[in-house]
Amino acid sequence: MIDWVTDFLTDDILSTTALFTPAGGSSKQIRTCFALEVGDVSLGGDIVPQGIIGQAGCRSLDIAGVKNGDTLVVGGVAYRVLKIQPDETGWTTLFLGKRYQ
């Protein structure tokens, strides 16, 4: 893994602590760069509403085996993993939706 990933995640301004819980697994704290953005939510038709989409960037090693539906709690709010986008640098971006109980 290249050094910028570790540097990025140890900076308290750029990153935060989150609680990652794989389905059926044990929770663990990880460091993540988290953001909420407005984006299009495709429902498969001509109407494309906008919604709030969470994104969490983290070290791939910290979330090894992550699957859609796993949970990430950031700032006391639970999110469900909707999409997983790893890259070749050891970084993975998780696209998140708010988890409603």
SEKE-555635 format. One line per 8 residues: number of its first residue (from 1); their letters; for each residue x, y, z of N, C-alpha, C. Coordinates in steps of 0.001 Angstrom, whole numbers, plus 500000, padded with zeros to 6 digits. Atoms other than C-alpha are relative to their C-alpha. Layout:
REM SEKE-555635
NUM> a> X:Y:Z:X:Y:Z:X:Y:Z  ...
END
This chain:
REM SEKE-555635
1> midwvtdf> 500848:498831:500000:500000:500000:500000:500896:501236:500000  499178:498804:500065:501305:503457:499239:499737:500893:501213  500031:499213:498771:501963:506000:502005:498842:500988:500091  501047:498982:499913:499263:508534:501079:498742:499464:500658  501210:500574:499395:496512:506123:502207:500094:500100:501519  499812:499933:498554:497910:505868:505738:499993:501447:500471  499964:498585:499626:498642:509614:505877:498603:500613:499978  501345:499463:500172:495149:510451:504679:499097:499573:501149
9> ltddilst> 500892:500539:498976:493434:508218:507235:500413:500334:501428  499588:499610:498652:495480:509394:510219:499792:501481:500251  500277:498572:499856:494593:513052:509630:498577:500183:500536  501313:499846:499374:491720:513988:511978:499096:500991:499273  500821:499066:500772:490530:516755:509644:499419:499298:498771  500429:500663:501229:490289:514520:506569:499229:498706:500230  500630:501302:499785:489052:511322:508186:499375:499917:501389  500692:500216:498738:486958:509976:511044:499958:498507:500302
17> talftpag> 500146:501391:499609:486426:506765:512963:498576:499543:499712  501308:500581:500299:483559:504516:511860:499974:498574:500539  500174:501372:499536:482160:501182:513003:499495:499160:498835  500334:500858:501125:482153:498538:510264:499506:498659:500533  500560:501281:499579:479924:495480:510731:499595:499188:498772  500428:500880:501091:479838:492733:508088:498778:499199:500437  501196:500787:499680:476561:490801:507912:500409:498708:500703  499704:501215:499252:476721:488073:510546:501368:499983:500654
25> gsskqirt> 498651:499954:499443:480161:489235:511705:500112:500941:501181  499722:499131:498869:481758:491194:514500:500347:501404:499526  499709:498600:500312:482007:494983:514503:501456:500324:500298  498660:499498:499704:485351:496747:514321:500094:501453:499567  499792:498594:500341:486474:500352:514272:501010:500101:498872  499087:499717:501107:488084:501624:511086:500067:501509:499820  499900:498589:500379:489240:504995:509791:499445:500137:498588  500614:499789:501306:487333:506420:506837:499932:501481:499677
33> cfalevgd> 500270:498650:500493:487002:509563:504749:498559:499976:499518  501436:500093:500224:483251:510149:504739:499450:501303:499445  500660:498816:500566:481108:512515:502671:498575:499644:499606  501368:500124:500508:477436:513010:501895:499885:500907:498793  500144:499230:501231:476602:514165:498378:498603:499803:499433  501268:500134:500715:473481:514817:496355:500301:499332:498672  499781:500702:501255:473210:512437:493429:498706:499466:499436  501171:500587:500635:470772:510941:490968:499793:498577:500498
41> vslggdiv> 500358:501335:499553:468955:507844:492170:499162:499366:498900  500697:500613:501121:468029:505714:489177:499045:498926:500489  501006:500996:499652:464812:503775:489608:499635:499144:498794  500217:500812:501181:464964:502275:486140:499002:500571:499014  500974:499408:500902:462491:504633:484499:500490:501340:499475  499657:498690:500541:462387:508057:482906:500196:501049:501091  499871:499051:498901:462111:509834:486259:501225:499622:500820  498779:500244:499233:465457:510183:488041:500058:501019:501135
49> pqgiigqa> 499960:499073:498872:465006:511769:491479:501407:500102:500572  498718:499863:499327:467908:513055:493508:499859:499570:501451  499984:500437:498609:468852:511697:496898:501375:500249:500588  498727:499851:499298:471598:511889:499485:500723:498652:499941  499193:501205:500137:474352:509364:498796:501244:500173:500859  498792:499977:499187:477027:508616:501374:501128:499283:499289  498809:500669:500523:480549:507742:500331:501025:499921:501116  498957:500203:499003:483218:506297:502576:501200:499370:499319
57> gcrsldia> 498756:500537:500524:486774:505817:501436:500806:499403:501134  499247:500655:498941:488872:503376:503424:501023:499027:499422  499020:500991:500438:491765:500951:503274:499285:498691:499694  500623:501267:500393:490725:497786:501452:500247:498914:501038  499650:500996:498993:492483:495699:504092:499065:500073:501217  500865:499820:498825:490265:497166:506843:498599:499433:499794  501362:500466:500286:487073:496013:505104:500024:498758:499103  499865:501217:500820:488269:492766:503521:498732:499160:500112
65> gvkngdtl> 501200:500819:500026:485278:490674:502479:498702:500785:500064  501213:499169:499950:482848:493618:502487:499024:499576:498908  501046:500376:500948:479536:492861:500784:498889:501042:500047  501175:499139:500001:476488:494843:499757:499093:499579:501157  500866:500271:498861:474201:495127:502772:500704:500070:501343  499273:499831:498746:476981:495355:505366:499727:501394:500554  500324:498743:499325:476721:498224:507863:501253:500788:500348  498958:499075:499572:478931:501255:508461:499316:501103:500792
73> vvggvayr> 500564:498949:499153:478101:503597:511346:501013:501135:500075  499147:498816:499999:479527:507106:511000:499254:501107:500736  500630:498921:499260:478765:509857:513499:498669:499604:500627  501221:500479:499373:476073:507717:515131:498881:499653:499034  501012:500318:501021:474187:507180:511842:500416:498719:499279  499718:501282:500655:473949:503678:510367:499705:500093:498507  500135:500030:501452:474460:503258:506615:500164:498562:499520  499909:501316:500637:474053:500188:504399:500883:500140:498765
81> vlkiqpde> 499131:499995:501179:476698:499378:501770:499151:499633:498784  500763:500211:501229:475078:499704:498329:500874:499598:498824  499081:500252:501116:478110:499545:496028:501423:500054:500534  498608:500095:499566:481776:498656:496460:500897:500265:498807  499129:499626:501112:484468:500256:494304:501467:500007:500463  498580:500042:499640:488039:499056:495032:500871:500519:498862  499041:499651:501053:491091:500311:493179:501308:499257:500256  498745:500747:499920:494644:499072:492693:500983:500559:501021
89> tgwttlfl> 499075:499395:499035:496180:501322:495382:499764:499533:501424  500319:500426:498649:494628:499565:498381:498893:500834:500624  501074:499115:499563:491742:502043:498620:498672:499483:499449  501328:500386:500449:488039:501173:498442:499015:501093:500355  501078:499047:499742:485125:503574:498112:498711:499209:500139  501300:500617:499754:481837:502404:499605:498925:501042:499742  501153:499133:500220:478615:503956:498343:498916:499520:500959  500839:500341:498865:476120:504066:501182:498611:500618:499929
97> gkryq> 501355:499481:499818:472419:504519:501855:499667:499898:501471  500366:500006:498589:470945:505349:505229:499223:498730:500323  500666:501242:499576:469854:502195:507059:498834:500371:500902  501200:499785:499194:466303:502341:508371:499629:498684:500639  500301:501225:499241:465402:499819:511058:498573:499557:499775
END
